[in-house]
Amino acid sequence: MEVVRNIQVKLDVSEEDYEVLDETFEQFRQAAQHVADHGWDDNPYGITDTKNTLHEETYSDVREKLSLQSSLVQSARNLATDALSNCKDRKFDGEKASKPEFKGTVVVYNGRTITYNDDHVSLATVDDRVTAEYVTPVNEDGTPFEDYWTDEWEKAEATLHKRDGTYYLHVAVKKEVEPADSIDEESENGVVLGVDLNVDGYVAVTSTGAFLGNADSLNHRRNEYERRRGNLQQTGTRSAHLTIKSIGSRFARWSADSLHRISSEIVREAVENDCTAIAFENLKHIRKRISNASKFQQWAFRELQRHVEYKAEEYGIDVDDVAPAYTSQRCSHGECGFTHENNRDGDEFECVKCGKELHSDYNAARNIGWRLVQHWLKSGAERATSQLALKSGTLNANGRFRPTALRS
């Protein structure tokens, strides 16, 4: 099974190449727009979205009017064709759709128009090729770039973008991995890692007792960004507007990097514990359970799960969600399962029936994982002895883990 990821790489472009790259942006835009104009019709039945037809009817005109080489013209045609197809589908579904309008901020490159090297890339333009060095991020905890910019991943199609005077390359990288179904057939056991997500305290807690991320720090950084943006908006100057864009970009990068690290740690827990699946609460259920969750926190949960899904795919690990009732109130210890609102008090969980004491988020993570295990058993899935991933030891109310000879 082929897995594809998209990596953003900042480029160090020489000032003397700005003009030719900007002209390439403009001509690529004109080529895509010419195809879109030609294929458009207000009636969905009249929209032309067949590549061969659009190639025959537009290629010669574009080549005659513009300086783009053949492969870039074809890439522009493909971009326009995809946009026309999306519009056609939306119209057939009864939705509104207007003719695609392209901006001069993207060029699509394929194997004929881009060459990847160890420290730089070579890009076709309307004139000579342009060479630009990669600006690689430096982060001790690792970044998406470091995970995927390796020999294990094949670099494929890319799109060049320009934002705030800086050039970025969005590269598709791909590799073959073993499908999850094949791994399941080889293993009789299905082991689930349960994950509980939170708007304060730890971002994620796993059924193995891993406490990951700092939700309070994430929220604080978001609040500081909102405060600064509000003050700058009141100023209303051009300088303030540029500063808003700058701090917004920095916060977005910081947030994405934080979620990347947390998702990597979740997948690492699953791999180290030989899990075949990771279980989350359904996001719709989370919104109901956590009534004070902001749109930003909901976005963070979605992004975190999305990161976990594509990273787990590389290891053949499924990601599923469950919508359990009372995950924070049910006792996850042994055969107890007693559910009562008095079981939980903030971060502390103490079952009023059996007396088991656990960190409340850890208890919830175990319950989330158990729900998926129970679903497997009830549905007759091909897991002979499904189980929950737990580490030997106990966990107290402050989250400290103490290993023992037996499972908790």
N, C-alpha and C positions, 0 to 999 in steps of 0.2 A: 504494500500500500504506500502511495506517495503522500508525503506530508509537505505542505508548502507554508512558509512563513514570509512575512514582509518586514524588512529591516530598513530603518531610516539612517542614512549616512550623510553627515555634513561634509561638504567639499570645500577645499581651499583653492579657489579659482583666481588666477592672475587677473589684475584689473584690465590688462590689455586684451583679455578674452571676453570681457563683459559684453561688448558690442556684438560680436558674432553670435554669442549664445542668446542674447536678447532678440536678435534678428531671427534666429532659429525658432525661438518660442513663437514669434509673430507669424512666421510662415507656416509653422505646424498648425497654429490656430486657424489660419486662413484655409489650409487644406482640409482640415476637419469640418470647418463651417461650410465650405463649398459642397462637400459630400452630404452634410445634414440638410442643407437647403435643397439640394437636388432630390433627396429621398423623402422629403417631408410632404405630407398631405393632411389636411384637417380631418379627412375621413380615414379611420384606421385601416380600412381595406385598401386605401390608396398609398399607404406608407410603404416605401421600398426599403427593406432591411436585409436583403440578400447580398453578401459580400461580392460574389462573382458579378452580379448585375451592376452593383454600384461601381465596381472596379472597371468594368467595360465602359460605363457611361460617364465616368469622371476622371479616370487616371490620366488620359492624354491632356485634358484641359489643365489639370493641376500641374503636370510636369512642364507644360508650355509656359505657364504664368509664373511659376515659382522656381527657386533654386534648390529645393529639397531633393536629395537623392531618392532613388526608387524605394528603398526599404522604409524610409521615414514617411514617404507618401502612403505606403501601404499601412503603416502603423496608424497614421491619421485617419485613413479610411476605416480601419477596424474600430477605432475609438468612436467615430461617428456612427458606424453600423450598430455597435452595442447600445449607444444612446437612443437611436431610432427604434431598436427592438424593445427597449424598456418602455418607451412612449407608446408603442403599438400595444404592448401587453396591458398597460395601464388603461388605455382607451377601451380595449375589449372587456376589461373588468369594470367598466363604468366609471372610472376615475378620470379626473382632469389631467391633461398633459399638453404642454406647449412645445413648440419646436426647440430642439436643443440649441443652446447658445454657448459657444466656447470662449474662454478667456485665454489670453496669451501667457499662461503661467505653467504649462506642462508640455513635456515632450516624452513620447513613449519610445523606448529603445529595446531592440531585440539583439540576438546574437550577431547580426551583421553590422550593427551600428554602435555597439558598445564592446569594449575589451577590458576585462578586469585584470589588474596586476596586484602584486602583494601590497603595495603602498599607494597606488594611484589607479585612476581609471582613464580610459581614452574614449571620447565621445565624438560621434559624427555631428557635423554642423552644416550650415549652408555654404561653408567654405572649407578650410582645412580642419582636420581633427583638433580637438582641444584636450589637453591633459590636465587633470586636477588631482591633487593629493587628498586622501581621506583624512578627516579630522576625527580621530578616534576618541571616545570618552574615556576618562580615567576614573575608576571607581573600585575601591578595594572589595566591595561586596558583590561585584559582578554586574553586568548590564546585559540587556537583550543582544546588543551588538556582539559582545564577547561570546555569548552562548551560540550564536548562529553564524558568525563570520569565521568559520573554520573549514578545514578540508573535508569534513564530513558532510557539509552542505554544499550542493551545487548552486552556483549563482546563475540566475536566468534573466527573465525580462526585468526592466527597470523603468521608472519614470523620473524625469528630472523636474524639480520644482524650484521656484524662487520666491522666498518670503522675506520681506524686510531687508532686501538687498543681499541676502545670503542664499546660496545654492544648496539644495539637498537632493540626494538620490534615494529613492525608495526602491529597494532591491527585493525581488522575489527569490528566496532560497528554498531548495527542496532536497529531500532525500527519501529513500525507501526505508520503511519500518515494518516490523511484523504486526499484522492486524491483531486487534484485541481478541477476535473470535478464535484465532489460531492458538493463542496463549491459553484461553479458557478450555479448549479441547484437550490441551496437554495437562492441565491441572484439575484435579478433582475438587480442590478447595476453592471457595470464593471468599476472599478476605476483604473486608470493607474498612476504610478509614473514614470515620465520622468527623465532620468539621462544623463547628459552631461559629457564627459571625456576630460581631458586636459593634455597637456605635460608641462605646466607651471602653476603657480598660484595654484589653488585648483585641486586636482586629480579628484574629482567628485562633481558636483553640481546637486541638485534635483529640480524638479518642485515645491516642497514644500518650497524651499528656504534654504535647508541645504547645507552648504559649507564644504566639507569633505576632509581631507588629505592635505598634502603639497607636491605638485609635485616638487617644487624647492628643497626641502630637499631631496626627493627621488633621483632626478637627481644629486644633490651635492654629496650625499653618493656614488652613482654609479661612478661618475667622480673621487672621491678620491680613490675608490677601484682600478679603472683602472690605475690611476697614480702610486699608490704604487705597483701594480702588474708589471707594465712596468719597474719600477726601479729595482725591485727584479729580474725580468727576465734577465736584463742586468748583474746583479751580477753573476748569474749562479751557485751559490754554492748550496750544498745540504740543508744547513740551510735556504737559500732563498726560495728554492722549498717548504720546509715544511711550511714556513711562508706564502707563496702564498696560499697553501691549507687551512691554518688556517683562514686567513683573508677572503678568498672566502666563507668558511662555515659560518663565522660570518655575512657577508653581505647577504648571501642567507637567513639566519634565520631572520635577521632584515627586509629584503624586504618582506618575507612571512608574518611576523607578522604585518607589516604595512598594507598590502593588506587585511589581515584577519580582522583587526579592521575597515577598511573603508567599506568592504563588509558587516560586521555586522551592521554598522550604516545605510547603505542603506536599508538593510532588515528591520531594526527597524523602519525607516521612513515609509516603506510600510505597516508594521503591524499597526503602530500607526494611520495611515490614512486609514485603512480598504481597502487597495488596493488588487485587484485581479491579477494585473500584474505589472511588471517592464519593462520599455522600454529603450533600449540602441540604439545608432547608430550602424549599421553594421560595424564590424571591418574593412572590406575591404573599406568601405566608409570613415572611420576615417583615414586610411592610405593615401587616396587620398586627403582628406581635410587638413590633417596636414602633409605637405610635409617634414617637418624637424623632424618627429617622428623617433627616433632611434629604433633599434631592441629591445633594453631593454625596452623602453616605450611601444612598441607594445606587448612585452611579458607581461608587467605589466597589460595592458588593458585586454589581454586574461585571465590572472590569476584572475583578479578582477571579470570579468564577470563569470568565472567558479565558484569562491567562492560564488558569489551572487546566481547563479543558484541552487547549492546544498543546500544552507542555506534557500532560499525562498521555496524550495520544502517541507521543514518541515512544513510550514504554509499554504501549498496549493496555493502558489502564483506562477503564471506563469512568465517566463522571456522570452521576445521576443526582436528581433531587427528590426529596420527599416532603410531604406536607403534614408532618405529625402534629397532633394536638398535645399541648402540655409538655413539650420537651424539657422545659426548665423546671417543671413541678414533679416529674416522674422520677422515681428512684431507679437508677441504672444498675444497682448492685445485685449481682447474682440473679436469683429467682424472685426477688422482692417485687419490683415494679409498682410499688405503691405510689399513687398520685394524689397530691394534696397541695393546696396553695401555701400551707404553712411549712412545707418542706424547704422552701427557699427564702433566704433573707439576704438580699444583695449578692455579694460574691460567695456567700456561704450556703452550702446545702447540707442539711441534716434531716434524714428521713425520720419522720415522727413514728414510723412503725418499726423499722429494723435498726435505726440509730446510726446508719452509715453516714460518715461525714466526707464530703468532697467539695472541691471548688465547683461552684454552680455552673460555670461555663464548660468545665471538663465533663461534668455530669450530663449537660445538654448534648455535648458532642458525642458521647457514648450512646445516648438515646437516638440521635439522628442516624448514627451508623447502624444501630440495631434495627431501626425501621426498614432500612434497605435489605438487611439480612433476612428479616421476616418476610419481606416482599418476595425475595428470591425463593425462599422455602415454600411459600404459599403458591407461587406461580409455577413451581416445578422446574426452575432453571437448572442448567447442567452444572450444579455445584453440589457435590455429594454431602459435604460437611461445611456449609457456610458458617463463617464466624466473623467476629468483630476484631479489628486490630487493636490490641491493648499491650502495654508494656508491663512487665513484671514489676510490681511495686505499689506504693500508695501515693496519693496526692493529697496534701492538706489544703485548708481553705485559702492559704495565701499563694497557692500555685506551686509550691516547692515539691519536687518529686523525690521520693526515697525508694531506691530499688530494694527488692527482697527476693527471696527464692521462689515466691509464688505470685500468681497473677492477683491483682486487686479485684 
